[in-house]
């Protein structure tokens, strides 16, 4: 399986991540002053709040930095999450 397969599955069945989640956009652009980052998915939770989702087959330490960049440069309020098949133990500790 590839990350693009995971993205397709989540787009078809967003409730696998969270009940009431809807996906609005794939590869959502988040711009800094010099670069444009692409968050895998942007959606809304059941309460209408914006959710930014980064997908990984295996979440490693670098995803913490990646999602932190998104949180720094995004222009609207929202929640940021990482969805993965597996999380390395160190990553789980960083998110606590």
C-alpha positions, 0 to 999 in steps of 0.5 A: 500500500502507498500513501496515495492509497491511504488518502483514497480510502480516507476520502471515501470513508472519513469516519475511519478517522473520526465520526462526522468527519467530511473531507473538503480538499486534498493537497491543501496549500499552506503558504509561508513567505517562501514556500507552499506546503501541501497538507494531505487533507482538509475537512470539517468535523461534526461540529463544523470545525476545520481539520487538517490531516497529514497521512502517513503509512508510518509516522516518524519524528519528522511528521511532528515538524511537518504538522507544526509548520502547517500550524504556524503558517495556516491562516484560519483556526483549525485542528491538526492531526496525523493519521497513520497505520503505525506510529513509531514509539517516539512519535507517540510520546511527542504528541502527548 
